[in-house]
C-alpha cells in the first residue's frame, strides 16, 4: 500500500489500467482480430455522418449482410457495441452510427425544429451510403440485404428509414432495407411527422420486422400513459392497439411469437427491463441475435446462424478497467505536475481544523442543514429539470418567504443595533433570495436551447446545478454565521484563498492535466478504437465544436462544483474526517439525495408497476448518468482539498473534466 502513496507509481499503475483495459477491450471489440474496426466519415445531403465500421475478414472479397445500428437521444454510436460485436463476429458488416449532431456527426444544412433535424433521415442516409459499398450484399434483383436497428430515437430513425425506403421502392423497384429492429421505441414520434399507424404498418411490406419493447420502459409502449404525462409505468405493448396493429391485428397477440403479415415476418420481444437497460442486457442482445438469425436465415453460408454465446460484456468490463485508470490518473498526474515551479503556487496552507459543535442545538442545526442540503437536489430535480409546475411554485414561494424573513431580520437588527454578524447574514440572504427568485421566474429562458447554449440535455442540468448552488450557499451562510463563526471560522477554513496566483496556478494545473488525460484517450481511440466507458457513463473523443461548447458551459458548472465543494469542506473540517469518513461525507453531499431519488422512483416502478415520479422519464434517466459522474467529482474534490489546502484545484478539474464528458456524450446542435 505504501507504493500507492508514491505519485509516480500510482500514475504508472493508472496508465497500465488504461492500456491493458483498452487492449483487452479491443480484442473483444474486433473479435480477436477477425473484424476490422475503423471510424469512417461520409458526406450526405444534410451534412456529415460518422460511425464505427465493423467489417469481418473476407467481406471485401465476399459481400455480407449488413446492419446499420444507431443510438438514442443522449448517446453516440458506441452505445450499440453489444449488437456491433455480436453480429460482426458472426460475419455481418455493422455500422455503429452517430446520428446528426451526436458524437462525430454534424448536420450542416438548413434545419427544421432542432429535434427533427437529425433522426428522421440519419439511418436512411447511412443506408444509402452503405448500399453503394462493395462489401455490402445485394440479391439478384439488386435489393439491399441490410438490416436497420436503433435504440429509442434511433428506433424512430429505423422506422422512418423503412418508410423512406418503401417510397423509393415505389419509384425504383429496389428495396435497400431487408429487415428492421427498433429497440425501445414505438410510433409516437414518427406519427408527429404526420403518419398514421396504418401508414407505418403498411410500409414494412414483405420485410422482416421486430421490436424490443421493454416492460418497464420509461417512455414508450403505452400511448394512454404518455398522453396523460405519466409514462413511467409497467407496459404490455402487444396488448395495445399499436402493438396489435404491428403484428397484423391477431385476436390475441403474444410476445415472442412470429406473425406472418403482408408477406413478411413480425415479432415483438418484451424483456423485463427499463429503457437504458436495453443497452446493457444479455436478454435484449439475445433477442436481437435471434431476430437476425430468423431474418437472415437464407444467408447461412455467409453469416453464422444459430450460434450461442455472447462476449460483448467483456469489452464493457475491460473498458471499465480503462475508465477507472483514466479517472485515477488525475490524482498522481496533478501531484506530479504541481512540482513545476509556477504550479506550486496552487498549494496553500492547510486550514486549521475547527472544533465540532458542542451544544445539542448546534449539533441538531448541523444535522438538519446536512439532511436538507442532501435531499434538496433530489426532491426538486423534477421541478428544476422538467419544470414541474407545483414544484416550481413551491420553490418560488420559499424564495419569497426567505426574502421577507431575511429583510425583516435585517431591519430589526438595524433598529436594535444587534450583532453585526446577524446583519451581514441577513443582508446576504436578502440578496441570494432575490437572485433565486429571478432565476426561478425565468426558468424557460434559461432552459431554452439557443445557438450559444446548443446542448438541450445539458441546459436543464446546468439550470438545476446553479439552483442547487444558490440554495447550498444559503445553507452555508446560515450555518457559518449561526454556528461556525462563533468558533473562529473564516472562509479560509473552507479552502477559499484570495491569492490570485493560487487561483491561476490551479486553473493551469487542471487544464494541463485535462490535456494529458485526453491525449491518452485519443491515443487509445487511434490504436484500439475503444473509449473509456461502462453502460451510460462514457469518456469519449470529441470534435472542435465540443471544445467550444465546453468553454461556454464551464462557467455555469464551475459555480456548482465550487459551492458544493465549499459545503463539503465546511462539514468535514475536523481531524476525524481526514480519512474514509471524509470521502463518505463528500459523496453524500454530491449524490446522497440522488440515490434516494432513484431508489424511491425505480423501487416503486418494479414493485407496484408505477414509478415514484411517473411523469419523470428523461429526467430519471439523467439522474442515473449523474450519479457516477458526481461520485467521481466528490472524490476529486475531497482529495485535492486535502492535498492543496484549498478548493480551487478540485473545482477546476471537476468543472473541465465533467463538462467535457457531458458535452461530448449528448446532443449538440452545431447549426441553427
Residue pairs with C-beta under 8 A, 6 or more apart in sequence:
3 9
4 10
4 13
7 331
7 332
7 333
7 335
7 336
8 332
8 336
9 332
10 328
10 331
10 332
11 329
11 332
11 333
11 336
13 325
13 328
14 325
14 326
14 328
14 329
14 331
14 332
14 333
15 325
15 329
15 520
16 325
17 321
17 322
17 324
17 325
17 328
18 322
18 325
18 326
18 329
18 520
18 524
18 532
19 322
19 524
20 321
20 322
21 318
21 319
21 320
21 321
21 322
21 323
21 324
21 325
22 318
22 319
22 322
22 524
22 527
22 528
22 530
22 532
23 528
24 314
24 318
24 321
25 314
25 315
25 316
25 318
25 319
25 321
25 322
25 528
25 530
26 37
26 527
26 528
26 529
26 530
27 33
28 85
28 311
28 312
28 314
28 315
28 318
29 35
29 37
29 81
29 85
29 315
29 528
29 529
29 530
30 36
30 37
30 54
30 529
31 56
31 85
31 88
31 89
31 311
34 56
34 57
34 89
35 54
35 55
35 56
35 57
35 88
35 89
36 53
36 54
36 55
36 56
36 57
37 52
37 53
37 54
37 55
37 529
38 52
38 53
38 55
38 529
39 50
39 51
39 52
39 53
39 104
39 525
39 529
40 50
40 51
40 52
40 53
40 95
41 48
41 49
41 50
41 104
42 48
42 49
42 50
42 129
44 121
44 125
44 128
44 129
45 109
45 125
46 100
46 107
46 108
46 109
46 121
46 125
47 100
47 105
47 106
47 107
47 108
47 109
48 105
48 106
48 108
49 97
49 98
49 99
49 100
49 105
49 122
49 125
49 126
49 129
50 77
50 97
50 98
50 103
50 104
50 105
51 70
51 77
51 95
51 96
51 97
51 98
51 105
51 126
52 77
52 78
52 84
52 95
52 96
52 529
53 93
53 94
53 95
53 96
54 84
54 85
54 87
54 88
54 92
54 93
54 94
54 95
54 96
55 88
55 93
55 135
56 64
56 88
56 89
56 91
56 92
56 93
59 93
59 135
60 134
60 135
62 302
63 134
63 135
63 136
63 137
63 138
64 91
64 92
64 93
64 135
64 136
64 137
64 302
64 303
65 91
65 92
65 93
65 137
65 145
65 146
65 147
65 178
65 296
65 299
65 302
65 303
66 92
66 93
66 94
66 95
66 130
66 135
66 136
66 137
66 144
66 145
66 146
66 147
67 83
67 87
67 92
67 93
67 94
67 95
67 146
67 147
67 148
67 149
67 292
68 94
68 95
68 97
68 123
68 126
68 127
68 130
68 146
68 147
68 148
68 149
69 77
69 80
69 83
69 84
69 94
69 95
69 96
69 97
69 148
69 149
69 150
69 154
70 77
70 80
70 96
70 97
70 98
70 99
70 122
70 123
70 126
70 149
70 150
70 151
70 154
70 157
70 158
71 77
71 78
71 79
71 80
71 97
71 98
71 99
71 102
71 103
71 150
71 151
71 152
71 153
71 154
72 79
72 150
72 151
72 152
72 153
72 154
72 155
72 184
73 152
73 153
73 457
73 618
73 666
73 667
74 457
74 536
74 621
74 622
74 625
74 665
74 666
74 667
75 102
75 151
75 536
75 665
75 666
76 98
76 102
76 103
76 104
76 538
76 540
76 665
77 96
77 97
77 98
77 103
78 96
78 103
78 531
78 533
78 538
78 540
79 151
79 279
79 536
79 538
80 96
80 97
80 149
80 150
80 151
80 154
81 96
81 312
81 315
81 316
82 279
82 280
82 281
82 284
82 285
82 288
82 310
82 312
82 313
83 94
83 149
83 285
83 288
84 94
84 96
85 311
85 312
85 315
86 285
86 288
86 289
86 310
86 311
86 312
87 94
87 288
87 289
87 292
88 94
89 311
90 289
90 292
90 303
90 304
90 305
90 307
91 302
91 303
91 304
92 292
92 296
92 303
93 130
93 135
93 136
95 126
95 130
97 105
97 122
97 123
97 126
98 104
98 105
99 105
99 118
99 119
99 122
99 123
99 153
99 154
99 157
100 106
100 107
100 117
100 118
100 119
100 121
100 122
101 107
101 117
101 118
101 667
101 668
101 669
101 670
102 118
102 666
102 667
102 668
103 540
104 541
104 543
105 118
105 122
106 543
106 545
106 670
106 671
107 117
107 118
107 669
107 670
107 671
108 670
108 671
109 671
111 117
111 669
111 671
111 672
114 449
114 456
114 669
114 672
115 456
116 192
116 193
117 669
118 667
119 153
119 154
119 156
119 157
119 160
119 189
120 156
120 157
120 160
120 193
121 157
121 160
121 164
122 157
123 148
123 150
123 154
123 157
123 158
123 160
123 161
124 157
124 160
124 161
124 164
124 165
127 144
127 146
127 148
127 161
127 165
127 176
127 177
128 176
130 136
130 144
130 146
131 138
131 144
131 146
131 176
136 144
136 145
136 146
137 144
137 145
137 299
137 302
138 144
138 145
139 145
141 174
142 174
143 174
143 175
143 176
143 178
144 174
144 175
144 176
144 177
144 178
145 178
145 296
145 299
146 176
146 177
146 178
146 179
147 177
147 178
147 179
147 180
147 181
147 208
147 292
147 295
147 296
148 157
148 158
148 161
148 162
148 177
148 179
148 180
148 181
149 155
149 158
149 180
149 181
149 182
149 183
149 288
150 156
150 157
150 158
150 182
150 183
150 185
151 183
151 184
151 185
151 278
151 279
152 183
152 184
152 185
152 219
152 275
153 185
153 189
154 182
154 183
154 185
155 182
155 183
155 184
155 185
155 186
155 211
156 182
156 185
156 189
156 190
158 180
158 181
158 182
158 185
159 180
159 182
159 185
159 187
159 190
159 200
160 190
160 193
161 177
161 180
162 177
162 180
162 203
162 204
162 207
162 209
163 190
163 195
163 199
163 200
163 203
165 175
165 176
165 177
166 175
166 203
166 204
166 205
168 174
168 176
169 175
169 205
175 205
175 207
177 207
178 207
178 208
178 295
178 296
179 207
179 208
179 209
179 210
179 291
179 292
179 295
179 296
180 204
180 207
180 208
180 209
180 210
181 209
181 210
181 211
181 212
181 288
181 291
181 292
182 210
182 211
182 212
183 211
183 212
183 278
183 284
183 288
184 212
184 213
184 214
184 217
184 219
184 220
184 275
184 278
185 211
185 220
186 211
186 213
186 220
186 221
186 223
186 237
186 242
187 195
187 197
187 200
187 242
188 219
188 220
188 223
188 226
190 200
191 197
191 200
197 241
197 242
197 245
198 245
201 245
201 246
201 261
202 262
204 261
204 262
204 264
204 266
205 262
205 263
205 264
206 262
206 263
206 264
207 264
208 264
208 265
208 291
208 294
208 295
209 246
209 264
209 265
209 266
209 267
210 266
210 267
210 268
210 269
210 287
210 291
211 237
211 246
211 267
211 268
211 269
212 268
212 269
212 271
212 278
212 284
212 287
212 288
213 220
213 221
213 235
213 237
213 238
213 243
213 255
213 268
213 269
213 270
214 221
214 235
214 270
214 271
214 272
214 273
214 274
214 275
214 277
214 278
214 284
215 234
215 235
215 236
215 270
215 271
215 272
215 273
216 234
216 235
216 272
216 273
216 274
216 275
216 277
216 605
216 606
217 235
217 273
217 274
217 275
218 231
218 232
218 274
218 275
218 611
218 617
218 618
218 620
218 621
219 226
219 231
219 275
219 617
219 618
220 226
220 231
220 235
220 275
221 235
221 236
221 237
221 240
221 243
222 231
222 233
222 235
222 237
222 240
223 240
223 241
223 242
225 231
225 233
225 235
225 614
229 615
230 610
230 614
230 615
231 614
231 615
231 617
232 601
232 605
232 610
232 611
232 613
232 614
232 615
232 616
232 617
232 620
233 605
233 609
233 610
233 611
233 614
234 605
234 609
234 610
235 270
236 270
237 243
237 255
237 268
237 270
238 244
238 247
238 253
238 254
238 255
238 268
238 270
239 253
243 253
243 268
244 250
244 253
246 266
246 268
247 253
247 259
247 261
247 266
247 267
247 268
248 259
248 260
248 261
248 262
248 266
250 259
253 259
253 268
255 268
255 269
255 270
256 267
256 268
256 269
256 270
257 267
258 265
258 266
258 267
258 294
259 265
259 266
259 267
260 266
265 294
265 295
267 291
267 294
269 284
269 287
269 291
271 278
271 281
271 283
271 284
271 287
272 283
273 281
273 283
273 284
274 602
274 605
275 617
275 621
276 535
276 536
276 621
276 624
277 284
278 284
279 535
279 536
280 316
280 535
282 310
282 313
285 310
285 312
286 310
289 310
293 305
293 306
296 303
296 305
297 305
299 305
315 530
316 533
316 534
316 535
317 534
319 530
319 531
319 532
319 533
319 534
320 533
320 534
322 524
322 530
322 532
323 532
323 533
323 534
323 537
323 539
325 532
326 517
326 520
326 521
326 532
326 539
327 632
329 517
329 520
330 513
330 517
330 636
330 653
330 657
331 636
331 639
333 513
333 516
333 517
334 509
334 510
334 513
334 640
334 649
334 653
335 643
337 343
337 509
337 512
337 513
338 344
338 346
338 347
338 509
338 644
342 505
342 508
343 505
343 508
343 509
343 512
344 505
345 499
345 501
345 502
345 504
345 505
346 502
346 505
346 506
346 509
346 644
346 646
346 648
346 649
347 502
347 643
347 644
347 645
348 497
348 499
348 502
348 644
348 645
348 646
349 645
350 642
350 645
351 492
351 493
351 494
351 495
351 569
351 573
351 645
352 493
353 573
353 574
353 575
354 484
354 487
354 488
354 489
354 493
354 573
354 574
355 487
355 574
356 574
357 363
357 365
357 366
357 483
362 483
365 479
365 482
365 483
366 479
366 483
366 571
369 475
369 478
369 479
370 571
372 475
373 471
373 472
373 475
373 567
373 589
374 588
374 589
374 592
374 593
375 592
375 593
375 596
376 468
376 471
376 472
376 593
377 464
377 468
377 593
377 594
378 593
378 594
378 596
378 597
378 623
379 593
379 597
380 391
380 395
380 467
381 464
381 594
381 597
381 619
381 623
382 388
382 391
382 613
382 615
382 616
382 619
383 390
383 391
383 392
383 394
383 395
384 391
384 392
384 395
384 443
384 460
384 463
384 464
384 467
384 468
385 460
385 461
385 463
385 464
385 616
385 619
385 622
386 460
386 615
386 616
386 618
386 619
387 443
387 444
387 447
388 615
392 440
392 443
395 436
395 440
395 467
396 437
396 440
396 441
399 433
399 436
399 437
399 440
400 433
400 437
402 429
402 432
402 433
402 436
402 474
403 430
403 433
403 434
403 437
406 426
406 427
406 429
406 430
406 433
407 426
407 430
409 422
409 426
410 423
410 426
410 427
410 430
412 418
413 419
413 422
413 423
413 426
414 423
421 481
421 485
422 481
424 481
425 477
425 478
425 480
425 481
425 482
428 477
429 474
429 477
429 478
432 470
432 473
432 474
432 477
433 474
435 470
436 467
436 470
436 471
436 474
439 446
439 466
439 467
439 470
440 467
443 463
446 459
446 462
446 463
447 459
447 460
447 463
448 459
449 455
449 456
449 459
449 669
450 672
451 669
451 672
452 552
453 459
453 462
453 552
453 553
454 549
454 668
454 669
454 670
454 672
455 549
455 553
455 662
455 663
455 666
455 667
455 668
455 669
456 667
456 669
457 618
457 622
457 666
457 667
458 553
458 662
458 663
458 666
460 619
460 622
461 622
461 626
461 662
462 553
462 556
462 557
465 556
465 557
465 559
465 560
466 556
466 559
466 560
468 560
468 564
469 559
469 560
469 562
469 563
469 564
472 563
472 564
472 567
473 563
475 567
476 563
476 566
476 567
476 570
479 570
480 489
480 570
484 493
484 570
489 573
493 569
493 570
493 573
494 566
494 569
494 570
494 573
494 647
495 565
495 566
495 569
495 641
495 645
495 646
495 647
495 648
496 566
496 646
496 647
497 503
497 646
497 648
502 646
502 648
503 648
506 644
506 646
506 648
506 649
506 651
506 652
507 648
507 652
509 649
509 652
510 649
510 652
510 653
510 655
510 656
511 652
511 656
513 653
514 653
514 656
514 657
514 660
517 657
518 541
518 660
521 531
521 532
521 539
521 540
521 541
522 541
524 530
524 531
524 532
525 531
525 540
525 541
531 538
531 539
531 540
531 541
532 538
532 539
532 540
533 539
533 540
534 628
536 621
536 624
536 625
537 625
537 628
537 629
538 661
538 665
539 661
539 664
540 664
540 665
541 664
542 660
542 663
542 664
545 668
545 670
546 660
546 663
546 664
546 668
549 663
549 668
550 656
550 659
550 660
550 663
553 659
553 662
553 663
554 655
554 656
554 659
557 654
557 655
557 658
557 659
558 651
558 652
558 655
561 633
561 637
561 650
561 651
561 654
561 655
561 658
562 647
562 651
564 589
564 590
564 637
565 637
565 641
565 647
565 650
565 651
565 654
566 647
567 589
568 585
568 586
568 589
568 590
568 634
568 637
568 638
568 641
569 641
569 647
571 585
571 589
572 581
572 582
572 585
572 586
572 638
577 585
578 642
582 638
582 642
583 634
583 635
583 638
586 634
586 635
586 637
586 638
587 631
587 634
587 635
589 634
590 630
590 631
590 633
590 634
590 637
591 626
591 627
591 630
591 631
591 634
594 623
594 626
594 627
594 630
595 627
597 612
597 620
597 623
598 620
598 623
598 624
598 627
600 612
601 611
601 612
601 613
601 616
601 620
602 611
602 612
602 620
603 612
604 610
604 611
604 612
605 611
605 612
611 620
613 619
613 620
629 658
629 661
629 662
632 658
633 654
633 658
636 650
636 653
636 654
636 657
637 647
637 650
637 651
637 654
638 650
639 650
640 649
640 650
640 653
641 647
641 650
643 649
644 650
